[in-house]
Amino acid sequence: MKYRWKSWFQPGLQAFGEVGKWNDWLASDKQSHRAGPAIFGSRDIGKHALKYEAAYLMGRNSARAAKSFTMRVQYIF
């Protein structure tokens, strides 16, 4: 989820969850869920562009507390 404020800066939230196999869910204490603040954006560089997203996620991963930083940068040509 993001707020489209400016093309180069769009604050938002990012979340991921894993519940197990689609027909055999894990017990709730073994499921993984992470969520946190994120930023998204893109910049034109002449005929090309850069797109990015970064997030700091907190929650549980395989029944243990987890914190992680994730980032992706794309060069579009």
mmCIF file of the N, C-alpha and C atoms, coordinates in Angstrom:
data_MODEL
# 
_entry.id   MODEL 
# 
loop_
_atom_site.group_PDB 
_atom_site.id 
_atom_site.type_symbol 
_atom_site.label_atom_id 
_atom_site.label_alt_id 
_atom_site.label_comp_id 
_atom_site.label_asym_id 
_atom_site.label_entity_id 
_atom_site.label_seq_id 
_atom_site.pdbx_PDB_ins_code 
_atom_site.Cartn_x 
_atom_site.Cartn_y 
_atom_site.Cartn_z 
_atom_site.occupancy 
_atom_site.B_iso_or_equiv 
_atom_site.pdbx_formal_charge 
_atom_site.auth_seq_id 
_atom_site.auth_comp_id 
_atom_site.auth_asym_id 
_atom_site.auth_atom_id 
_atom_site.pdbx_PDB_model_num 
ATOM 1   N N  . MET A 1 1  ? 0.854  -1.142  0.000   1.00 0.00 ? 1  MET A N  1 
ATOM 2   C CA . MET A 1 1  ? 0.000  0.000   0.000   1.00 0.00 ? 1  MET A CA 1 
ATOM 3   C C  . MET A 1 1  ? 0.917  1.227   0.000   1.00 0.00 ? 1  MET A C  1 
ATOM 4   N N  . LYS A 1 2  ? 0.584  2.197   -0.855  1.00 0.00 ? 2  LYS A N  1 
ATOM 5   C CA . LYS A 1 2  ? 1.411  3.403   -0.885  1.00 0.00 ? 2  LYS A CA 1 
ATOM 6   C C  . LYS A 1 2  ? 0.570  4.634   -1.190  1.00 0.00 ? 2  LYS A C  1 
ATOM 7   N N  . TYR A 1 3  ? 1.088  5.775   -0.749  1.00 0.00 ? 3  TYR A N  1 
ATOM 8   C CA . TYR A 1 3  ? 0.469  7.058   -1.021  1.00 0.00 ? 3  TYR A CA 1 
ATOM 9   C C  . TYR A 1 3  ? 1.241  7.694   -2.172  1.00 0.00 ? 3  TYR A C  1 
ATOM 10  N N  . ARG A 1 4  ? 0.585  7.946   -3.280  1.00 0.00 ? 4  ARG A N  1 
ATOM 11  C CA . ARG A 1 4  ? 1.246  8.482   -4.481  1.00 0.00 ? 4  ARG A CA 1 
ATOM 12  C C  . ARG A 1 4  ? 1.413  9.999   -4.363  1.00 0.00 ? 4  ARG A C  1 
ATOM 13  N N  . TRP A 1 5  ? 2.359  10.396  -3.518  1.00 0.00 ? 5  TRP A N  1 
ATOM 14  C CA . TRP A 1 5  ? 2.576  11.809  -3.247  1.00 0.00 ? 5  TRP A CA 1 
ATOM 15  C C  . TRP A 1 5  ? 3.352  12.457  -4.390  1.00 0.00 ? 5  TRP A C  1 
ATOM 16  N N  . LYS A 1 6  ? 4.554  12.014  -4.641  1.00 0.00 ? 6  LYS A N  1 
ATOM 17  C CA . LYS A 1 6  ? 5.392  12.481  -5.750  1.00 0.00 ? 6  LYS A CA 1 
ATOM 18  C C  . LYS A 1 6  ? 5.902  11.235  -6.462  1.00 0.00 ? 6  LYS A C  1 
ATOM 19  N N  . SER A 1 7  ? 6.239  11.333  -7.735  1.00 0.00 ? 7  SER A N  1 
ATOM 20  C CA . SER A 1 7  ? 6.714  10.149  -8.444  1.00 0.00 ? 7  SER A CA 1 
ATOM 21  C C  . SER A 1 7  ? 8.027  9.630   -7.853  1.00 0.00 ? 7  SER A C  1 
ATOM 22  N N  . TRP A 1 8  ? 8.848  10.500  -7.295  1.00 0.00 ? 8  TRP A N  1 
ATOM 23  C CA . TRP A 1 8  ? 10.144 10.092  -6.762  1.00 0.00 ? 8  TRP A CA 1 
ATOM 24  C C  . TRP A 1 8  ? 10.090 9.686   -5.289  1.00 0.00 ? 8  TRP A C  1 
ATOM 25  N N  . PHE A 1 9  ? 8.969  9.965   -4.595  1.00 0.00 ? 9  PHE A N  1 
ATOM 26  C CA . PHE A 1 9  ? 8.848  9.590   -3.175  1.00 0.00 ? 9  PHE A CA 1 
ATOM 27  C C  . PHE A 1 9  ? 7.403  9.248   -2.847  1.00 0.00 ? 9  PHE A C  1 
ATOM 28  N N  . GLN A 1 10 ? 7.149  7.970   -2.598  1.00 0.00 ? 10 GLN A N  1 
ATOM 29  C CA . GLN A 1 10 ? 5.812  7.497   -2.281  1.00 0.00 ? 10 GLN A CA 1 
ATOM 30  C C  . GLN A 1 10 ? 5.889  6.640   -1.015  1.00 0.00 ? 10 GLN A C  1 
ATOM 31  N N  . PRO A 1 11 ? 5.559  7.218   0.142   1.00 0.00 ? 11 PRO A N  1 
ATOM 32  C CA . PRO A 1 11 ? 5.612  6.445   1.383   1.00 0.00 ? 11 PRO A CA 1 
ATOM 33  C C  . PRO A 1 11 ? 4.463  5.440   1.445   1.00 0.00 ? 11 PRO A C  1 
ATOM 34  N N  . GLY A 1 12 ? 4.675  4.380   2.201   1.00 0.00 ? 12 GLY A N  1 
ATOM 35  C CA . GLY A 1 12 ? 3.618  3.383   2.313   1.00 0.00 ? 12 GLY A CA 1 
ATOM 36  C C  . GLY A 1 12 ? 3.949  2.296   3.317   1.00 0.00 ? 12 GLY A C  1 
ATOM 37  N N  . LEU A 1 13 ? 3.246  1.187   3.198   1.00 0.00 ? 13 LEU A N  1 
ATOM 38  C CA . LEU A 1 13 ? 3.430  0.016   4.045   1.00 0.00 ? 13 LEU A CA 1 
ATOM 39  C C  . LEU A 1 13 ? 3.620  -1.207  3.167   1.00 0.00 ? 13 LEU A C  1 
ATOM 40  N N  . GLN A 1 14 ? 4.408  -2.153  3.658   1.00 0.00 ? 14 GLN A N  1 
ATOM 41  C CA . GLN A 1 14 ? 4.600  -3.406  2.940   1.00 0.00 ? 14 GLN A CA 1 
ATOM 42  C C  . GLN A 1 14 ? 4.433  -4.539  3.939   1.00 0.00 ? 14 GLN A C  1 
ATOM 43  N N  . ALA A 1 15 ? 3.823  -5.633  3.502   1.00 0.00 ? 15 ALA A N  1 
ATOM 44  C CA . ALA A 1 15 ? 3.593  -6.771  4.396   1.00 0.00 ? 15 ALA A CA 1 
ATOM 45  C C  . ALA A 1 15 ? 3.698  -8.085  3.624   1.00 0.00 ? 15 ALA A C  1 
ATOM 46  N N  . PHE A 1 16 ? 4.156  -9.105  4.313   1.00 0.00 ? 16 PHE A N  1 
ATOM 47  C CA . PHE A 1 16 ? 4.254  -10.453 3.750   1.00 0.00 ? 16 PHE A CA 1 
ATOM 48  C C  . PHE A 1 16 ? 3.755  -11.441 4.789   1.00 0.00 ? 16 PHE A C  1 
ATOM 49  N N  . GLY A 1 17 ? 3.161  -12.518 4.341   1.00 0.00 ? 17 GLY A N  1 
ATOM 50  C CA . GLY A 1 17 ? 2.715  -13.560 5.250   1.00 0.00 ? 17 GLY A CA 1 
ATOM 51  C C  . GLY A 1 17 ? 2.819  -14.928 4.613   1.00 0.00 ? 17 GLY A C  1 
ATOM 52  N N  . GLU A 1 18 ? 3.111  -15.914 5.419   1.00 0.00 ? 18 GLU A N  1 
ATOM 53  C CA . GLU A 1 18 ? 3.207  -17.293 4.949   1.00 0.00 ? 18 GLU A CA 1 
ATOM 54  C C  . GLU A 1 18 ? 2.424  -18.159 5.928   1.00 0.00 ? 18 GLU A C  1 
ATOM 55  N N  . VAL A 1 19 ? 1.445  -18.873 5.429   1.00 0.00 ? 19 VAL A N  1 
ATOM 56  C CA . VAL A 1 19 ? 0.599  -19.691 6.298   1.00 0.00 ? 19 VAL A CA 1 
ATOM 57  C C  . VAL A 1 19 ? 0.815  -21.185 6.095   1.00 0.00 ? 19 VAL A C  1 
ATOM 58  N N  . GLY A 1 20 ? 1.654  -21.570 5.160   1.00 0.00 ? 20 GLY A N  1 
ATOM 59  C CA . GLY A 1 20 ? 1.893  -22.988 4.883   1.00 0.00 ? 20 GLY A CA 1 
ATOM 60  C C  . GLY A 1 20 ? 1.292  -23.385 3.549   1.00 0.00 ? 20 GLY A C  1 
ATOM 61  N N  . LYS A 1 21 ? 1.148  -24.688 3.342   1.00 0.00 ? 21 LYS A N  1 
ATOM 62  C CA . LYS A 1 21 ? 0.545  -25.193 2.106   1.00 0.00 ? 21 LYS A CA 1 
ATOM 63  C C  . LYS A 1 21 ? -0.889 -24.707 1.994   1.00 0.00 ? 21 LYS A C  1 
ATOM 64  N N  . TRP A 1 22 ? -1.345 -24.494 0.785   1.00 0.00 ? 22 TRP A N  1 
ATOM 65  C CA . TRP A 1 22 ? -2.673 -23.924 0.580   1.00 0.00 ? 22 TRP A CA 1 
ATOM 66  C C  . TRP A 1 22 ? -3.779 -24.816 1.135   1.00 0.00 ? 22 TRP A C  1 
ATOM 67  N N  . ASN A 1 23 ? -3.572 -26.112 1.222   1.00 0.00 ? 23 ASN A N  1 
ATOM 68  C CA . ASN A 1 23 ? -4.626 -27.007 1.729   1.00 0.00 ? 23 ASN A CA 1 
ATOM 69  C C  . ASN A 1 23 ? -4.279 -27.617 3.077   1.00 0.00 ? 23 ASN A C  1 
ATOM 70  N N  . ASP A 1 24 ? -3.189 -27.162 3.708   1.00 0.00 ? 24 ASP A N  1 
ATOM 71  C CA . ASP A 1 24 ? -2.782 -27.690 5.016   1.00 0.00 ? 24 ASP A CA 1 
ATOM 72  C C  . ASP A 1 24 ? -1.998 -26.613 5.758   1.00 0.00 ? 24 ASP A C  1 
ATOM 73  N N  . TRP A 1 25 ? -2.697 -25.617 6.293   1.00 0.00 ? 25 TRP A N  1 
ATOM 74  C CA . TRP A 1 25 ? -2.044 -24.485 6.940   1.00 0.00 ? 25 TRP A CA 1 
ATOM 75  C C  . TRP A 1 25 ? -1.288 -24.921 8.182   1.00 0.00 ? 25 TRP A C  1 
ATOM 76  N N  . LEU A 1 26 ? -0.209 -24.217 8.468   1.00 0.00 ? 26 LEU A N  1 
ATOM 77  C CA . LEU A 1 26 ? 0.570  -24.446 9.681   1.00 0.00 ? 26 LEU A CA 1 
ATOM 78  C C  . LEU A 1 26 ? -0.193 -23.936 10.899  1.00 0.00 ? 26 LEU A C  1 
ATOM 79  N N  . ALA A 1 27 ? 0.203  -24.401 12.068  1.00 0.00 ? 27 ALA A N  1 
ATOM 80  C CA . ALA A 1 27 ? -0.368 -23.858 13.306  1.00 0.00 ? 27 ALA A CA 1 
ATOM 81  C C  . ALA A 1 27 ? -0.037 -22.365 13.372  1.00 0.00 ? 27 ALA A C  1 
ATOM 82  N N  . SER A 1 28 ? -0.882 -21.572 13.990  1.00 0.00 ? 28 SER A N  1 
ATOM 83  C CA . SER A 1 28 ? -0.695 -20.110 13.982  1.00 0.00 ? 28 SER A CA 1 
ATOM 84  C C  . SER A 1 28 ? 0.637  -19.694 14.599  1.00 0.00 ? 28 SER A C  1 
ATOM 85  N N  . ASP A 1 29 ? 1.171  -20.446 15.564  1.00 0.00 ? 29 ASP A N  1 
ATOM 86  C CA . ASP A 1 29 ? 2.448  -20.064 16.167  1.00 0.00 ? 29 ASP A CA 1 
ATOM 87  C C  . ASP A 1 29 ? 3.640  -20.397 15.264  1.00 0.00 ? 29 ASP A C  1 
ATOM 88  N N  . LYS A 1 30 ? 3.445  -21.115 14.155  1.00 0.00 ? 30 LYS A N  1 
ATOM 89  C CA . LYS A 1 30 ? 4.524  -21.440 13.219  1.00 0.00 ? 30 LYS A CA 1 
ATOM 90  C C  . LYS A 1 30 ? 4.425  -20.645 11.917  1.00 0.00 ? 30 LYS A C  1 
ATOM 91  N N  . GLN A 1 31 ? 3.370  -19.864 11.750  1.00 0.00 ? 31 GLN A N  1 
ATOM 92  C CA . GLN A 1 31 ? 3.215  -19.055 10.548  1.00 0.00 ? 31 GLN A CA 1 
ATOM 93  C C  . GLN A 1 31 ? 4.144  -17.835 10.604  1.00 0.00 ? 31 GLN A C  1 
ATOM 94  N N  . SER A 1 32 ? 4.456  -17.282 9.454   1.00 0.00 ? 32 SER A N  1 
ATOM 95  C CA . SER A 1 32 ? 5.337  -16.115 9.367   1.00 0.00 ? 32 SER A CA 1 
ATOM 96  C C  . SER A 1 32 ? 4.547  -14.913 8.846   1.00 0.00 ? 32 SER A C  1 
ATOM 97  N N  . HIS A 1 33 ? 4.672  -13.794 9.540   1.00 0.00 ? 33 HIS A N  1 
ATOM 98  C CA . HIS A 1 33 ? 4.011  -12.548 9.127   1.00 0.00 ? 33 HIS A CA 1 
ATOM 99  C C  . HIS A 1 33 ? 4.957  -11.399 9.449   1.00 0.00 ? 33 HIS A C  1 
ATOM 100 N N  . ARG A 1 34 ? 5.183  -10.530 8.457   1.00 0.00 ? 34 ARG A N  1 
ATOM 101 C CA . ARG A 1 34 ? 6.050  -9.377  8.637   1.00 0.00 ? 34 ARG A CA 1 
ATOM 102 C C  . ARG A 1 34 ? 5.416  -8.159  7.976   1.00 0.00 ? 34 ARG A C  1 
ATOM 103 N N  . ALA A 1 35 ? 5.559  -6.997  8.609   1.00 0.00 ? 35 ALA A N  1 
ATOM 104 C CA . ALA A 1 35 ? 5.002  -5.762  8.054   1.00 0.00 ? 35 ALA A CA 1 
ATOM 105 C C  . ALA A 1 35 ? 5.821  -4.585  8.553   1.00 0.00 ? 35 ALA A C  1 
ATOM 106 N N  . GLY A 1 36 ? 5.780  -3.479  7.799   1.00 0.00 ? 36 GLY A N  1 
ATOM 107 C CA . GLY A 1 36 ? 6.485  -2.287  8.232   1.00 0.00 ? 36 GLY A CA 1 
ATOM 108 C C  . GLY A 1 36 ? 6.421  -1.163  7.222   1.00 0.00 ? 36 GLY A C  1 
ATOM 109 N N  . PRO A 1 37 ? 7.052  -0.041  7.556   1.00 0.00 ? 37 PRO A N  1 
ATOM 110 C CA . PRO A 1 37 ? 7.046  1.121   6.662   1.00 0.00 ? 37 PRO A CA 1 
ATOM 111 C C  . PRO A 1 37 ? 7.890  0.866   5.415   1.00 0.00 ? 37 PRO A C  1 
ATOM 112 N N  . ALA A 1 38 ? 7.495  1.509   4.322   1.00 0.00 ? 38 ALA A N  1 
ATOM 113 C CA . ALA A 1 38 ? 8.208  1.336   3.055   1.00 0.00 ? 38 ALA A CA 1 
ATOM 114 C C  . ALA A 1 38 ? 8.207  2.647   2.279   1.00 0.00 ? 38 ALA A C  1 
ATOM 115 N N  . ILE A 1 39 ? 9.168  2.773   1.363   1.00 0.00 ? 39 ILE A N  1 
ATOM 116 C CA . ILE A 1 39 ? 9.183  3.899   0.430   1.00 0.00 ? 39 ILE A CA 1 
ATOM 117 C C  . ILE A 1 39 ? 9.328  3.335   -0.983  1.00 0.00 ? 39 ILE A C  1 
ATOM 118 N N  . PHE A 1 40 ? 8.690  3.996   -1.918  1.00 0.00 ? 40 PHE A N  1 
ATOM 119 C CA . PHE A 1 40 ? 8.698  3.610   -3.322  1.00 0.00 ? 40 PHE A CA 1 
ATOM 120 C C  . PHE A 1 40 ? 8.974  4.859   -4.138  1.00 0.00 ? 40 PHE A C  1 
ATOM 121 N N  . GLY A 1 41 ? 9.429  4.691   -5.367  1.00 0.00 ? 41 GLY A N  1 
ATOM 122 C CA . GLY A 1 41 ? 9.618  5.849   -6.221  1.00 0.00 ? 41 GLY A CA 1 
ATOM 123 C C  . GLY A 1 41 ? 10.243 5.495   -7.550  1.00 0.00 ? 41 GLY A C  1 
ATOM 124 N N  . SER A 1 42 ? 10.298 6.494   -8.420  1.00 0.00 ? 42 SER A N  1 
ATOM 125 C CA . SER A 1 42 ? 10.939 6.335   -9.727  1.00 0.00 ? 42 SER A CA 1 
ATOM 126 C C  . SER A 1 42 ? 11.461 7.696   -10.182 1.00 0.00 ? 42 SER A C  1 
ATOM 127 N N  . ARG A 1 43 ? 12.538 7.640   -10.964 1.00 0.00 ? 43 ARG A N  1 
ATOM 128 C CA . ARG A 1 43 ? 13.141 8.855   -11.515 1.00 0.00 ? 43 ARG A CA 1 
ATOM 129 C C  . ARG A 1 43 ? 13.488 8.604   -12.968 1.00 0.00 ? 43 ARG A C  1 
ATOM 130 N N  . ASP A 1 44 ? 13.172 9.561   -13.814 1.00 0.00 ? 44 ASP A N  1 
ATOM 131 C CA . ASP A 1 44 ? 13.592 9.486   -15.214 1.00 0.00 ? 44 ASP A CA 1 
ATOM 132 C C  . ASP A 1 44 ? 15.046 9.920   -15.321 1.00 0.00 ? 44 ASP A C  1 
ATOM 133 N N  . ILE A 1 45 ? 15.798 9.177   -16.131 1.00 0.00 ? 45 ILE A N  1 
ATOM 134 C CA . ILE A 1 45 ? 17.202 9.501   -16.385 1.00 0.00 ? 45 ILE A CA 1 
ATOM 135 C C  . ILE A 1 45 ? 17.366 9.541   -17.905 1.00 0.00 ? 45 ILE A C  1 
ATOM 136 N N  . GLY A 1 46 ? 17.035 10.648  -18.487 1.00 0.00 ? 46 GLY A N  1 
ATOM 137 C CA . GLY A 1 46 ? 17.061 10.748  -19.945 1.00 0.00 ? 46 GLY A CA 1 
ATOM 138 C C  . GLY A 1 46 ? 16.025 9.821   -20.555 1.00 0.00 ? 46 GLY A C  1 
ATOM 139 N N  . LYS A 1 47 ? 16.470 8.897   -21.416 1.00 0.00 ? 47 LYS A N  1 
ATOM 140 C CA . LYS A 1 47 ? 15.556 7.936   -22.037 1.00 0.00 ? 47 LYS A CA 1 
ATOM 141 C C  . LYS A 1 47 ? 15.291 6.730   -21.148 1.00 0.00 ? 47 LYS A C  1 
ATOM 142 N N  . HIS A 1 48 ? 15.945 6.658   -20.002 1.00 0.00 ? 48 HIS A N  1 
ATOM 143 C CA . HIS A 1 48 ? 15.828 5.516   -19.109 1.00 0.00 ? 48 HIS A CA 1 
ATOM 144 C C  . HIS A 1 48 ? 15.187 5.947   -17.790 1.00 0.00 ? 48 HIS A C  1 
ATOM 145 N N  . ALA A 1 49 ? 14.986 5.000   -16.893 1.00 0.00 ? 49 ALA A N  1 
ATOM 146 C CA . ALA A 1 49 ? 14.386 5.320   -15.604 1.00 0.00 ? 49 ALA A CA 1 
ATOM 147 C C  . ALA A 1 49 ? 14.928 4.394   -14.519 1.00 0.00 ? 49 ALA A C  1 
ATOM 148 N N  . LEU A 1 50 ? 14.882 4.875   -13.290 1.00 0.00 ? 50 LEU A N  1 
ATOM 149 C CA . LEU A 1 50 ? 15.191 4.070   -12.114 1.00 0.00 ? 50 LEU A CA 1 
ATOM 150 C C  . LEU A 1 50 ? 13.922 3.924   -11.299 1.00 0.00 ? 50 LEU A C  1 
ATOM 151 N N  . LYS A 1 51 ? 13.639 2.715   -10.853 1.00 0.00 ? 51 LYS A N  1 
ATOM 152 C CA . LYS A 1 51 ? 12.529 2.465   -9.930  1.00 0.00 ? 51 LYS A CA 1 
ATOM 153 C C  . LYS A 1 51 ? 13.124 1.835   -8.689  1.00 0.00 ? 51 LYS A C  1 
ATOM 154 N N  . TYR A 1 52 ? 12.608 2.215   -7.517  1.00 0.00 ? 52 TYR A N  1 
ATOM 155 C CA . TYR A 1 52 ? 13.134 1.641   -6.285  1.00 0.00 ? 52 TYR A CA 1 
ATOM 156 C C  . TYR A 1 52 ? 12.021 1.401   -5.278  1.00 0.00 ? 52 TYR A C  1 
ATOM 157 N N  . GLU A 1 53 ? 12.304 0.505   -4.342  1.00 0.00 ? 53 GLU A N  1 
ATOM 158 C CA . GLU A 1 53 ? 11.443 0.308   -3.180  1.00 0.00 ? 53 GLU A CA 1 
ATOM 159 C C  . GLU A 1 53 ? 12.323 -0.202  -2.057  1.00 0.00 ? 53 GLU A C  1 
ATOM 160 N N  . ALA A 1 54 ? 12.019 0.222   -0.846  1.00 0.00 ? 54 ALA A N  1 
ATOM 161 C CA . ALA A 1 54 ? 12.766 -0.207  0.332   1.00 0.00 ? 54 ALA A CA 1 
ATOM 162 C C  . ALA A 1 54 ? 11.787 -0.291  1.493   1.00 0.00 ? 54 ALA A C  1 
ATOM 163 N N  . ALA A 1 55 ? 12.008 -1.266  2.388   1.00 0.00 ? 55 ALA A N  1 
ATOM 164 C CA . ALA A 1 55 ? 11.111 -1.440  3.528   1.00 0.00 ? 55 ALA A CA 1 
ATOM 165 C C  . ALA A 1 55 ? 11.865 -2.010  4.720   1.00 0.00 ? 55 ALA A C  1 
ATOM 166 N N  . TYR A 1 56 ? 11.421 -1.656  5.913   1.00 0.00 ? 56 TYR A N  1 
ATOM 167 C CA . TYR A 1 56 ? 11.918 -2.232  7.162   1.00 0.00 ? 56 TYR A CA 1 
ATOM 168 C C  . TYR A 1 56 ? 10.769 -3.036  7.750   1.00 0.00 ? 56 TYR A C  1 
ATOM 169 N N  . LEU A 1 57 ? 10.908 -4.347  7.774   1.00 0.00 ? 57 LEU A N  1 
ATOM 170 C CA . LEU A 1 57 ? 9.818  -5.233  8.168   1.00 0.00 ? 57 LEU A CA 1 
ATOM 171 C C  . LEU A 1 57 ? 10.079 -5.845  9.531   1.00 0.00 ? 57 LEU A C  1 
ATOM 172 N N  . MET A 1 58 ? 9.026  -5.926  10.349  1.00 0.00 ? 58 MET A N  1 
ATOM 173 C CA . MET A 1 58 ? 9.107  -6.515  11.679  1.00 0.00 ? 58 MET A CA 1 
ATOM 174 C C  . MET A 1 58 ? 7.984  -7.533  11.823  1.00 0.00 ? 58 MET A C  1 
ATOM 175 N N  . GLY A 1 59 ? 8.214  -8.554  12.607  1.00 0.00 ? 59 GLY A N  1 
ATOM 176 C CA . GLY A 1 59 ? 7.175  -9.545  12.837  1.00 0.00 ? 59 GLY A CA 1 
ATOM 177 C C  . GLY A 1 59 ? 7.761  -10.865 13.262  1.00 0.00 ? 59 GLY A C  1 
ATOM 178 N N  . ARG A 1 60 ? 7.172  -11.952 12.754  1.00 0.00 ? 60 ARG A N  1 
ATOM 179 C CA . ARG A 1 60 ? 7.607  -13.292 13.107  1.00 0.00 ? 60 ARG A CA 1 
ATOM 180 C C  . ARG A 1 60 ? 7.971  -14.056 11.842  1.00 0.00 ? 60 ARG A C  1 
ATOM 181 N N  . ASN A 1 61 ? 9.068  -14.807 11.925  1.00 0.00 ? 61 ASN A N  1 
ATOM 182 C CA . ASN A 1 61 ? 9.504  -15.648 10.822  1.00 0.00 ? 61 ASN A CA 1 
ATOM 183 C C  . ASN A 1 61 ? 9.784  -17.035 11.391  1.00 0.00 ? 61 ASN A C  1 
ATOM 184 N N  . SER A 1 62 ? 8.990  -18.022 11.001  1.00 0.00 ? 62 SER A N  1 
ATOM 185 C CA . SER A 1 62 ? 9.127  -19.391 11.511  1.00 0.00 ? 62 SER A CA 1 
ATOM 186 C C  . SER A 1 62 ? 9.104  -19.419 13.034  1.00 0.00 ? 62 SER A C  1 
ATOM 187 N N  . ALA A 1 63 ? 8.123  -18.773 13.617  1.00 0.00 ? 63 ALA A N  1 
ATOM 188 C CA . ALA A 1 63 ? 7.868  -18.760 15.059  1.00 0.00 ? 63 ALA A CA 1 
ATOM 189 C C  . ALA A 1 63 ? 8.913  -18.000 15.880  1.00 0.00 ? 63 ALA A C  1 
ATOM 190 N N  . ARG A 1 64 ? 9.784  -17.204 15.229  1.00 0.00 ? 64 ARG A N  1 
ATOM 191 C CA . ARG A 1 64 ? 10.764 -16.401 15.952  1.00 0.00 ? 64 ARG A CA 1 
ATOM 192 C C  . ARG A 1 64 ? 10.612 -14.940 15.553  1.00 0.00 ? 64 ARG A C  1 
ATOM 193 N N  . ALA A 1 65 ? 10.917 -14.060 16.485  1.00 0.00 ? 65 ALA A N  1 
ATOM 194 C CA . ALA A 1 65 ? 10.858 -12.628 16.187  1.00 0.00 ? 65 ALA A CA 1 
ATOM 195 C C  . ALA A 1 65 ? 11.859 -12.309 15.087  1.00 0.00 ? 65 ALA A C  1 
ATOM 196 N N  . ALA A 1 66 ? 11.466 -11.438 14.159  1.00 0.00 ? 66 ALA A N  1 
ATOM 197 C CA . ALA A 1 66 ? 12.335 -11.121 13.029  1.00 0.00 ? 66 ALA A CA 1 
ATOM 198 C C  . ALA A 1 66 ? 12.209 -9.658  12.643  1.00 0.00 ? 66 ALA A C  1 
ATOM 199 N N  . LYS A 1 67 ? 13.332 -9.080  12.262  1.00 0.00 ? 67 LYS A N  1 
ATOM 200 C CA . LYS A 1 67 ? 13.389 -7.732  11.702  1.00 0.00 ? 67 LYS A CA 1 
ATOM 201 C C  . LYS A 1 67 ? 14.255 -7.829  10.458  1.00 0.00 ? 67 LYS A C  1 
ATOM 202 N N  . SER A 1 68 ? 13.841 -7.184  9.386   1.00 0.00 ? 68 SER A N  1 
ATOM 203 C CA . SER A 1 68 ? 14.637 -7.250  8.159   1.00 0.00 ? 68 SER A CA 1 
ATOM 204 C C  . SER A 1 68 ? 14.475 -5.968  7.352   1.00 0.00 ? 68 SER A C  1 
ATOM 205 N N  . PHE A 1 69 ? 15.497 -5.685  6.568   1.00 0.00 ? 69 PHE A N  1 
ATOM 206 C CA . PHE A 1 69 ? 15.486 -4.556  5.641   1.00 0.00 ? 69 PHE A CA 1 
ATOM 207 C C  . PHE A 1 69 ? 15.496 -5.152  4.240   1.00 0.00 ? 69 PHE A C  1 
ATOM 208 N N  . THR A 1 70 ? 14.611 -4.701  3.393   1.00 0.00 ? 70 THR A N  1 
ATOM 209 C CA . THR A 1 70 ? 14.561 -5.185  2.014   1.00 0.00 ? 70 THR A CA 1 
ATOM 210 C C  . THR A 1 70 ? 14.608 -3.993  1.065   1.00 0.00 ? 70 THR A C  1 
ATOM 211 N N  . MET A 1 71 ? 15.310 -4.170  -0.067  1.00 0.00 ? 71 MET A N  1 
ATOM 212 C CA . MET A 1 71 ? 15.439 -3.078  -1.021  1.00 0.00 ? 71 MET A CA 1 
ATOM 213 C C  . MET A 1 71 ? 15.564 -3.655  -2.432  1.00 0.00 ? 71 MET A C  1 
ATOM 214 N N  . ARG A 1 72 ? 14.937 -2.989  -3.385  1.00 0.00 ? 72 ARG A N  1 
ATOM 215 C CA . ARG A 1 72 ? 15.045 -3.384  -4.793  1.00 0.00 ? 72 ARG A CA 1 
ATOM 216 C C  . ARG A 1 72 ? 15.180 -2.134  -5.636  1.00 0.00 ? 72 ARG A C  1 
ATOM 217 N N  . VAL A 1 73 ? 16.135 -2.161  -6.575  1.00 0.00 ? 73 VAL A N  1 
ATOM 218 C CA . VAL A 1 73 ? 16.349 -1.059  -7.512  1.00 0.00 ? 73 VAL A CA 1 
ATOM 219 C C  . VAL A 1 73 ? 16.315 -1.643  -8.919  1.00 0.00 ? 73 VAL A C  1 
ATOM 220 N N  . GLN A 1 74 ? 15.547 -1.017  -9.810  1.00 0.00 ? 74 GLN A N  1 
ATOM 221 C CA . GLN A 1 74 ? 15.463 -1.457  -11.192 1.00 0.00 ? 74 GLN A CA 1 
ATOM 222 C C  . GLN A 1 74 ? 15.931 -0.336  -12.118 1.00 0.00 ? 74 GLN A C  1 
ATOM 223 N N  . TYR A 1 75 ? 16.748 -0.700  -13.097 1.00 0.00 ? 75 TYR A N  1 
ATOM 224 C CA . TYR A 1 75 ? 17.171 0.224   -14.145 1.00 0.00 ? 75 TYR A CA 1 
ATOM 225 C C  . TYR A 1 75 ? 16.379 -0.158  -15.392 1.00 0.00 ? 75 TYR A C  1 
ATOM 226 N N  . ILE A 1 76 ? 15.515 0.704   -15.840 1.00 0.00 ? 76 ILE A N  1 
ATOM 227 C CA . ILE A 1 76 ? 14.625 0.406   -16.962 1.00 0.00 ? 76 ILE A CA 1 
ATOM 228 C C  . ILE A 1 76 ? 15.180 1.072   -18.221 1.00 0.00 ? 76 ILE A C  1 
ATOM 229 N N  . PHE A 1 77 ? 15.428 0.245   -19.241 1.00 0.00 ? 77 PHE A N  1 
ATOM 230 C CA . PHE A 1 77 ? 15.969 0.779   -20.495 1.00 0.00 ? 77 PHE A CA 1 
ATOM 231 C C  . PHE A 1 77 ? 15.164 0.294   -21.673 1.00 0.00 ? 77 PHE A C  1 
# 
